[in-house]
Amino acid sequence: MSLFNPVEALCPNCGTPLRSALVASVNADRRPDLRRDIISGRFQVHACAICDTVWRLPPTFTYMHLAQNQWILAQPPENLPLWREAEARTLEVFNTGYGPEAPTAAREIGATLRARLVFGWPALREKLLAVDLGLEDVSLELLKMAVLRNVQRPPFADDHELRLDGGDATTLNLAWMNSNTEAIVARLPVPRDIYDDVAGDIAWDALRAELTEGPFVDMNRLLVPATPAA
């Protein structure tokens, strides 16, 4: 089931308190509307009744969609430097709920699930879009790395990330996004044929192995040094 906890959130602009429901888990099989809201950017969005500021609560929840073999632990983007500790926690939560430490019935369900860890709404949305477009997420990350090798003056910044933003049978729409505001900084359409080439090229096998050492399957795994927790 999908679970929400009552919280009091403060408007980031004027500090006005707002009673809200903070998501703890999403079951997309039972609540496909929540999945649609995540993709559209409407999920957990609030508007201040005093100053009209619109903001989004940070993601701190689990997402499961059995029909698409997805189990994802979502974390706020500011936790990215602690990805190694978060990855260990992800495995602990998954193994207890659906892995070797879970009851037999839950383990049978978990046998079909791919555990993933993401930081920020754009990263979570990307995982859902990738499934809709028939993309394997490891090959998608390798594609983004291939793109970075050939793009002149990419808009690098600490809070900028290259993310999938949609596509079709011929073109994949990548975009540089602000991981905190979700604003698009620049768009980068890529022919889908390039993804197919990367997915089938054994020259990428070494990086593919690095990306799949744990549930944090994201090129930031290779770019962001892991900071030990305080």
Secondary structure per residue as TSV (DSSP state, phi and psi in degrees):
chain	resnum	aa	ss	phi	psi
A	1	M	-	360.0	166.2
A	2	S	-	-96.6	131.5
A	3	L	E	-118.9	140.2
A	4	F	E	-130.6	144.1
A	5	N	E	-116.8	136.8
A	6	P	E	-68.2	135.4
A	7	V	E	-141.2	162.8
A	8	E	E	-110.2	109.8
A	9	A	E	-98.3	149.9
A	10	L	E	-107.9	133.9
A	11	C	-	-57.7	128.2
A	12	P	T	-68.9	-13.5
A	13	N	T	-95.2	-49.7
A	14	C	T	-117.1	-5.2
A	15	G	-	79.6	7.8
A	16	T	-	-64.6	129.3
A	17	P	E	-73.4	146.1
A	18	L	E	-137.2	124.8
A	19	R	E	-74.3	127.6
A	20	S	E	-142.7	175.7
A	21	A	E	-119.1	114.1
A	22	L	E	-91.7	126.6
A	23	V	E	-69.5	137.3
A	24	A	E	-108.5	-31.4
A	25	S	E	-157.8	148.4
A	26	V	E	-124.4	127.1
A	27	N	E	-108.0	100.4
A	28	A	T	-72.0	-18.9
A	29	D	T	-67.6	-39.6
A	30	R	T	-89.8	-26.6
A	31	R	-	-126.8	70.9
A	32	P	H	-62.7	-21.5
A	33	D	H	-64.2	-34.4
A	34	L	H	-69.3	-36.9
A	35	R	H	-62.1	-44.5
A	36	R	H	-61.5	-38.7
A	37	D	H	-67.6	-35.5
A	38	I	H	-63.8	-45.3
A	39	I	H	-66.0	-39.0
A	40	S	H	-78.8	-13.7
A	41	G	T	87.5	11.9
A	42	R	-	-92.6	-16.0
A	43	F	T	-69.9	131.0
A	44	Q	T	63.2	27.0
A	45	V	E	-93.7	138.2
A	46	H	E	-134.9	154.6
A	47	A	E	-122.6	134.4
A	48	C	-	-74.2	130.4
A	49	A	T	-73.8	-14.4
A	50	I	T	-95.6	-50.0
A	51	C	T	-112.9	0.8
A	52	D	-	67.5	11.3
A	53	T	-	-65.6	133.0
A	54	V	E	-104.4	128.4
A	55	W	E	-144.4	168.8
A	56	R	E	-124.4	132.9
A	57	L	-	-65.5	142.1
A	58	P	-	-68.9	149.8
A	59	P	-	-76.7	123.2
A	60	T	-	-146.3	78.6
A	61	F	E	-163.4	170.5
A	62	T	E	-104.3	145.6
A	63	Y	E	-124.9	131.4
A	64	M	E	-134.3	136.2
A	65	H	E	-142.1	94.6
A	66	L	G	-60.4	-38.2
A	67	A	G	-60.7	-23.5
A	68	Q	G	-117.5	14.0
A	69	N	T	58.2	34.2
A	70	Q	E	-111.3	133.6
A	71	W	E	-136.4	120.5
A	72	I	E	-132.2	133.4
A	73	L	E	-100.8	118.1
A	74	A	E	-101.5	135.6
A	75	Q	E	-127.6	158.5
A	76	P	-	-63.4	150.7
A	77	P	G	-62.8	-28.5
A	78	E	G	-68.5	-12.4
A	79	N	G	-85.1	-1.3
A	80	L	G	-53.9	-43.5
A	81	P	G	-61.1	-17.5
A	82	L	G	-99.3	29.5
A	83	W	H	-62.9	-30.8
A	84	R	H	-68.4	-42.9
A	85	E	H	-65.7	-39.7
A	86	A	H	-65.1	-34.1
A	87	E	H	-65.9	-41.6
A	88	A	H	-62.7	-40.7
A	89	R	H	-65.7	-38.5
A	90	T	H	-59.9	-46.3
A	91	L	H	-64.6	-37.2
A	92	E	H	-63.5	-46.5
A	93	V	H	-65.4	-44.0
A	94	F	H	-67.2	-43.8
A	95	N	H	-64.8	-33.7
A	96	T	H	-73.0	-37.2
A	97	G	H	-86.5	-36.5
A	98	Y	T	-139.5	-2.2
A	99	G	S	-101.5	-150.9
A	100	P	T	-62.9	-20.7
A	101	E	T	-95.2	3.4
A	102	A	S	-91.7	161.8
A	103	P	-	-59.6	161.1
A	104	T	H	-56.1	-46.4
A	105	A	H	-61.3	-41.0
A	106	A	H	-68.8	-36.3
A	107	R	H	-64.1	-36.3
A	108	E	H	-63.6	-38.5
A	109	I	H	-67.5	-45.0
A	110	G	H	-65.2	-20.4
A	111	A	T	-62.1	-24.0
A	112	T	T	-98.0	-6.4
A	113	L	-	-91.3	143.9
A	114	R	E	-103.8	116.7
A	115	A	E	-80.7	133.3
A	116	R	E	-137.9	154.0
A	117	L	E	-122.3	131.7
A	118	V	E	-132.5	158.3
A	119	F	E	-124.8	114.1
A	120	G	S	94.5	156.6
A	121	W	H	-63.0	-43.1
A	122	P	H	-59.2	-36.6
A	123	A	H	-68.5	-39.1
A	124	L	H	-67.3	-47.2
A	125	R	H	-57.4	-39.7
A	126	E	H	-58.8	-42.2
A	127	K	H	-61.9	-37.2
A	128	L	H	-73.7	-41.5
A	129	L	H	-63.3	-38.4
A	130	A	H	-59.5	-43.0
A	131	V	H	-63.5	-43.7
A	132	D	H	-60.8	-32.2
A	133	L	T	-93.2	3.8
A	134	G	T	71.2	31.3
A	135	L	-	-102.2	141.7
A	136	E	-	-88.5	127.6
A	137	D	H	-65.4	-30.6
A	138	V	H	-66.1	-45.2
A	139	S	H	-65.5	-31.8
A	140	L	H	-64.1	-42.4
A	141	E	H	-65.0	-38.2
A	142	L	H	-65.5	-37.7
A	143	L	H	-59.4	-45.0
A	144	K	H	-63.1	-36.3
A	145	M	H	-68.1	-36.6
A	146	A	H	-65.4	-39.5
A	147	V	H	-62.8	-43.2
A	148	L	H	-61.4	-29.8
A	149	R	H	-69.6	-20.9
A	150	N	H	-119.1	-0.9
A	151	V	-	-95.8	129.0
A	152	Q	S	-82.2	134.2
A	153	R	S	49.6	59.0
A	154	P	-	-64.9	149.8
A	155	P	-	-77.3	65.7
A	156	F	-	-66.9	139.1
A	157	A	-	-163.1	159.8
A	158	D	T	-58.4	-31.8
A	159	D	T	-108.6	19.1
A	160	H	E	-106.7	136.1
A	161	E	E	-136.0	145.0
A	162	L	E	-88.5	118.1
A	163	R	E	-131.6	152.7
A	164	L	E	-69.9	132.3
A	165	D	E	-124.4	14.3
A	166	G	E	133.5	-168.6
A	167	G	E	151.3	-171.8
A	168	D	-	-151.2	-159.3
A	169	A	S	-70.1	-18.6
A	170	T	S	-114.7	-24.5
A	171	T	E	-136.4	137.8
A	172	L	E	-106.9	126.7
A	173	N	E	-93.2	104.4
A	174	L	E	-95.1	156.0
A	175	A	E	-151.4	140.8
A	176	W	E	-79.5	122.4
A	177	M	E	-122.7	149.6
A	178	N	E	-78.8	119.5
A	179	S	T	-67.0	-20.3
A	180	N	T	-92.0	-46.5
A	181	T	T	-93.9	-16.1
A	182	E	-	70.1	8.7
A	183	A	-	-69.3	141.1
A	184	I	E	-84.6	124.6
A	185	V	E	-90.4	-39.8
A	186	A	E	-159.2	148.6
A	187	R	E	-106.2	150.7
A	188	L	E	-147.4	89.6
A	189	P	E	-71.3	138.5
A	190	V	E	-130.0	130.0
A	191	P	E	-57.5	135.1
A	192	R	H	-63.7	-24.6
A	193	D	H	-57.7	-32.4
A	194	I	H	-66.7	-40.0
A	195	Y	H	-59.8	-44.9
A	196	D	H	-60.9	-39.2
A	197	D	H	-65.3	-44.9
A	198	V	H	-64.1	-43.1
A	199	A	H	-61.4	-30.3
A	200	G	T	-102.7	5.9
A	201	D	-	-96.2	116.4
A	202	I	G	-68.8	-13.0
A	203	A	G	-64.0	-18.7
A	204	W	G	-93.4	4.2
A	205	D	H	-62.2	-36.9
A	206	A	H	-64.5	-45.2
A	207	L	H	-68.7	-34.1
A	208	R	H	-60.9	-40.4
A	209	A	H	-65.2	-39.4
A	210	E	H	-65.1	-41.1
A	211	L	H	-66.8	-25.2
A	212	T	T	-105.0	21.2
A	213	E	S	-71.3	-16.5
A	214	G	S	-160.5	-176.1
A	215	P	S	-73.5	-10.8
A	216	F	-	-83.9	82.5
A	217	V	-	-95.0	92.3
A	218	D	S	-161.1	141.9
A	219	M	T	-63.5	-18.7
A	220	N	H	-63.2	-20.1
A	221	R	H	-58.9	-33.2
A	222	L	H	-94.4	-15.3
A	223	L	H	-106.1	-27.3
A	224	V	S	-105.9	114.2
A	225	P	-	-61.2	136.0
A	226	A	-	-75.1	125.5
A	227	T	-	-95.6	127.8
A	228	P	-	-62.6	144.1
A	229	A	-	-66.2	145.5
A	230	A	-	-69.6	360.0
